[in-house]
Amino acid sequence: MSASATPPDSPYRVIAASIRARIATGELRPGQRAPSIRQIAQRWGVAIATATKVTAMLRDEGLIETRIGSGAVVCAPQGAEQPGRTAAAGGAVARRSGPSERGPHRELLVRSAVAIADTEGLEAVSMRRLAADLGTGPMSLYRHVANKEELLALMADAIFRNLDLPEPGTRGWRADLELIARAQWQLCHRHLWLPRVVSFTRPMLTPKMLAQTEWTLVALDGFGLSPETRMREALALHSLVMAAALTMAYEKEAEQNTGLTHDGWRAEQRDRAHRLLGSGEFPHLAAVPLDTATDLEAMFEYSLARHLDGFAALVTSSSQAPADMGRRTISTGLDRR
């Protein structure tokens, strides 16, 4: 389990890094035109779609902006004086001083990003927004994180750091798996953006997130299960939690965007539901209580229980396997259940 990441050598990342370096060194100065999408495509020999991703990334980082009549131009550093504007007497150019000159510490950067995501949603997290909140320039943030994907990984890692789990293997495998699944479910309640930054196929490895998977693997040790099976169960269990959490997050977002709670939405749909379910065409659906599909807590607990019921059959089967498939684990596995 770990935060989503794109391979660091992706073409658009390589191109963005090249342009970012030119801005950092002053080769491209504030107000100058940045390479256009077409120029990027021609110079680096990439598709227009790839070039578009380059400009989108740089714009999100607060390094370039689009101006009518000028196209993409390099942004002025956060807090810098505009040309022709000076400070008070003496004409000295105003500049920041103190700690903000060095930029925020990495931990402060991550905490600030988490706070924004918690209150305004993941879309509100950008390098430019963070720089404004922290009173520094966007470029200073790159002393602490390579890009936004790394920042998202650090945000997720910081959240999982708050998960205080006991030593695995003392309560039995099922109690352990229920414990970690419910703990992660509660984390997602408090941080609705969390399931959107977790990926299994393109992981960015971070210590606390790896510790979650390691904890589950230890909990499943001693039952005759292969390392591959234990890993797949760790991922399957976490996928169950994240899928349920995504549904919860989408519902919360719908409430925020529409101002309508789910109960309110369901009340608006009541007449249509009665017409459809009262038509006799869907007799089995009509027999189901209306809140069955919308009680997310009950749905989560049901999914978790049925998943573990199925896994229990596999544990029992492995524990009863021939002795030459793991004598030590077979003799002790059922005791630990």
C-alpha positions in Angstrom: 0.0 0.0 0.0 1.4 3.4 -0.9 0.6 6.7 -2.5 0.1 7.0 -6.2 3.1 8.1 -8.2 4.1 8.4 -11.8 7.5 7.0 -12.8 10.1 9.8 -12.4 11.4 9.3 -15.9 8.0 10.0 -17.6 8.6 12.2 -20.6 6.4 15.1 -19.4 8.2 15.0 -16.0 11.6 15.2 -17.7 10.5 18.1 -19.8 8.9 19.9 -16.9 12.1 19.5 -14.8 14.1 21.1 -17.6 11.9 24.1 -17.9 11.7 24.3 -14.1 15.5 24.4 -13.9 15.6 27.2 -16.5 13.2 29.2 -14.3 15.2 28.5 -11.1 18.5 29.6 -12.7 16.9 32.8 -14.1 17.4 31.8 -17.7 13.6 32.2 -18.0 12.7 35.4 -16.0 9.3 36.5 -14.6 7.2 38.0 -17.4 9.1 36.2 -20.1 7.2 33.8 -22.4 7.5 30.2 -21.4 7.7 27.5 -24.1 4.3 27.0 -25.6 2.6 23.6 -26.0 3.5 23.5 -29.6 7.1 24.5 -29.0 7.4 21.8 -26.3 6.0 19.2 -28.7 8.4 20.2 -31.5 11.5 20.6 -29.4 11.2 17.4 -27.4 9.5 15.4 -30.1 6.5 14.5 -28.0 2.7 14.5 -28.6 0.6 17.5 -28.0 -1.1 15.7 -25.1 2.3 15.2 -23.4 3.2 18.8 -23.9 -0.1 19.8 -22.4 0.6 17.8 -19.3 3.9 19.7 -19.0 2.3 23.1 -19.0 -0.5 21.9 -16.7 2.1 20.7 -14.2 4.1 24.0 -14.3 0.9 26.0 -14.0 -0.2 24.0 -11.0 3.1 24.6 -9.4 2.7 28.3 -9.8 5.7 28.7 -12.1 3.8 29.8 -15.2 0.5 31.5 -16.0 -1.6 32.1 -19.1 -2.0 35.8 -20.1 -4.3 37.0 -22.8 -2.3 38.1 -25.8 0.9 36.6 -24.4 0.3 33.0 -23.8 2.2 31.1 -21.1 4.6 33.4 -19.2 6.8 32.9 -16.2 5.2 34.0 -12.9 6.9 36.4 -10.5 8.1 34.8 -7.3 5.6 34.9 -4.5 5.8 38.3 -2.7 8.3 39.8 -5.2 7.9 43.4 -6.2 6.5 44.0 -9.7 8.8 45.9 -12.1 8.9 49.6 -11.4 7.5 49.2 -7.9 9.8 50.0 -5.0 9.6 50.0 -1.2 9.4 53.1 0.9 12.1 55.8 1.1 15.3 55.2 -0.6 13.8 53.2 -3.4 15.0 49.9 -2.0 13.2 46.9 -3.4 11.0 45.3 -0.8 12.0 41.7 0.1 11.0 39.2 2.7 13.3 38.5 5.6 13.5 35.9 8.4 12.6 32.2 8.3 10.3 32.5 5.3 13.4 33.3 3.1 14.7 29.8 3.7 11.3 28.3 3.1 9.2 26.2 5.4 10.4 23.0 7.0 9.2 19.8 5.2 7.0 18.8 8.2 5.3 22.2 8.2 4.8 22.0 4.4 3.1 18.6 4.8 1.0 19.7 7.7 -0.2 22.7 5.8 -1.1 20.5 2.7 -3.0 18.1 4.9 -5.0 21.0 6.5 -5.9 22.4 3.1 -7.0 18.9 1.8 -9.1 18.3 4.9 -11.0 21.5 4.8 -11.1 22.3 1.1 -10.5 19.1 -0.8 -7.5 17.6 -2.6 -8.0 19.9 -5.6 -7.2 22.9 -3.5 -3.7 21.6 -2.7 -1.2 23.2 -5.1 2.4 24.5 -4.7 1.2 28.0 -5.4 -1.5 27.9 -2.7 0.9 26.4 -0.2 3.5 29.0 -0.9 1.0 31.7 -0.4 -0.2 30.2 2.9 3.4 29.8 4.1 4.6 33.2 3.0 7.3 32.0 0.7 7.9 31.5 -3.1 6.8 28.3 -4.9 10.3 27.5 -5.9 11.4 27.3 -2.3 9.1 24.4 -1.7 11.1 22.3 -4.1 13.9 22.2 -1.6 11.7 19.8 0.4 9.6 17.9 -2.2 10.5 17.0 -5.8 6.9 17.4 -7.1 3.3 17.3 -6.1 3.2 13.5 -6.3 5.9 13.2 -3.6 4.0 15.8 -1.5 0.8 13.6 -1.8 2.8 10.6 -0.7 4.2 12.4 2.3 0.7 13.6 3.2 -0.6 10.0 3.2 2.4 8.8 5.1 1.8 11.5 7.8 -1.8 10.4 8.2 -0.9 6.7 8.5 1.7 7.7 11.1 -1.3 8.5 13.4 -2.4 4.9 13.3 -1.3 3.4 16.6 -1.5 -0.4 16.2 -0.7 -2.9 18.9 1.7 -5.8 18.3 0.1 -8.2 15.7 -0.4 -11.9 16.2 -1.6 -11.9 19.8 -5.4 -11.7 19.2 -5.7 -14.1 16.2 -5.6 -13.3 12.5 -9.2 -12.3 12.2 -9.2 -9.9 15.1 -6.0 -8.3 13.7 -7.5 -7.8 10.3 -10.7 -6.4 11.6 -8.6 -4.0 13.8 -6.5 -2.6 11.0 -9.4 -2.4 8.6 -11.5 -0.5 11.0 -8.6 1.8 12.0 -8.0 2.7 8.4 -11.7 3.2 7.8 -11.8 5.8 10.6 -8.7 7.5 9.2 -10.6 7.9 5.9 -13.6 9.4 7.9 -11.3 12.1 9.1 -9.4 12.6 5.8 -11.8 12.1 2.9 -9.0 12.7 0.3 -6.9 9.8 1.6 -8.2 7.0 -0.7 -7.6 9.1 -3.8 -3.8 9.2 -3.3 -3.3 5.6 -2.6 -2.2 3.2 -5.4 -1.1 -0.4 -5.5 0.2 -0.5 -9.0 2.5 2.6 -9.0 3.7 2.8 -5.5 5.8 5.5 -4.0 7.4 3.9 -1.0 7.2 5.6 2.4 8.0 4.2 5.8 4.7 4.5 7.6 2.6 3.2 4.7 5.0 0.2 4.3 4.6 -0.4 8.0 0.8 -0.9 7.5 1.4 -3.7 5.0 4.2 -5.2 7.1 1.8 -5.3 10.1 -0.8 -7.2 8.2 1.8 -9.7 6.8 3.0 -10.4 10.4 -0.6 -10.9 11.5 -1.0 -13.6 8.8 2.3 -15.3 9.5 2.2 -18.9 10.8 -0.8 -20.3 9.0 0.9 -22.1 6.1 0.1 -19.3 3.7 2.7 -18.4 1.0 4.2 -14.9 1.0 2.3 -14.2 -2.2 -1.0 -15.1 -0.6 -0.4 -13.0 2.5 0.6 -10.0 0.3 -2.5 -10.4 -1.8 -4.7 -10.6 1.3 -3.1 -7.4 2.7 -3.8 -5.6 -0.6 -7.3 -7.1 -0.9 -8.2 -6.0 2.6 -6.9 -2.5 2.0 -8.7 -2.3 -1.3 -12.0 -3.1 0.5 -11.4 -0.2 2.9 -10.4 2.2 0.2 -13.3 1.4 -2.1 -15.8 1.9 0.7 -14.0 5.2 1.7 -14.2 6.5 -1.9 -17.9 6.0 -1.9 -18.1 7.9 1.4 -15.9 10.7 0.0 -18.0 11.0 -3.1 -21.2 11.3 -1.0 -19.6 14.0 1.2 -18.5 15.9 -1.9 -22.0 15.7 -3.4 -23.4 17.1 -0.2 -20.9 20.0 -0.3 -21.4 20.7 -4.0 -25.2 20.6 -4.0 -26.0 21.6 -0.4 -28.3 18.6 -0.2 -27.8 15.8 2.3 -28.4 12.2 1.2 -31.7 12.2 3.1 -32.7 15.3 1.3 -31.7 13.8 -2.1 -33.6 10.6 -1.3 -36.7 12.7 -0.4 -36.5 14.4 -3.8 -36.3 11.0 -5.4 -39.1 9.4 -3.3 -41.9 9.8 -5.9 -39.8 8.4 -8.7 -38.7 5.5 -6.5 -42.2 4.7 -5.5 -43.3 4.7 -9.2 -40.5 2.4 -10.3 -40.6 0.0 -7.3 -44.4 0.0 -7.2 -44.7 -1.0 -10.8 -44.3 -4.7 -10.0 -41.3 -4.9 -12.4 -38.7 -5.1 -9.6 -40.4 -7.1 -6.8 -37.1 -8.1 -5.1 -35.8 -4.6 -5.0 -39.2 -3.3 -3.7 -38.9 -5.7 -0.7 -35.6 -4.2 0.4 -35.6 -1.4 3.1 -34.8 1.9 1.5 -31.7 2.7 3.6 -30.0 -0.7 3.0 -27.8 0.6 0.2 -27.1 4.0 1.7 -26.0 3.0 5.2 -22.3 3.1 4.5 -21.2 2.0 7.9 -23.4 -1.1 7.8 -22.2 -1.8 4.2 -18.6 -1.6 5.3 -19.1 -3.9 8.2 -21.0 -6.4 6.0 -18.2 -6.3 3.3 -15.5 -6.8 5.9 -17.3 -9.7 7.6 -18.0 -11.6 4.3 -14.5 -11.0 3.1 -13.0 -12.5 6.2 -15.5 -15.4 6.2 -14.1 -16.3 2.8 -10.5 -15.8 3.8 -11.1 -18.0 6.9 -11.8 -21.0 4.5 -8.4 -20.4 2.9 -6.7 -20.2 6.3 -8.4 -23.5 7.4 -7.4 -25.2 4.1 -3.8 -24.1 4.5 -3.6 -25.1 8.1 -4.8 -28.6 7.2 -2.3 -29.0 4.3 0.2 -31.9 4.3 3.1 -31.6 6.8 5.7 -31.1 4.1 4.0 -27.8 3.1 4.9 -26.2 6.4 4.9 -28.4 9.5 5.6 -25.6 12.0 2.8 -23.4 10.8 0.3 -26.2 10.6 0.8 -27.3 14.1 0.3 -23.8 15.6 -1.9 -22.1 13.1 -5.3 -23.2 14.5 -4.2 -22.2 18.0 -3.7 -18.7 16.8 -7.1 -18.5 15.3 
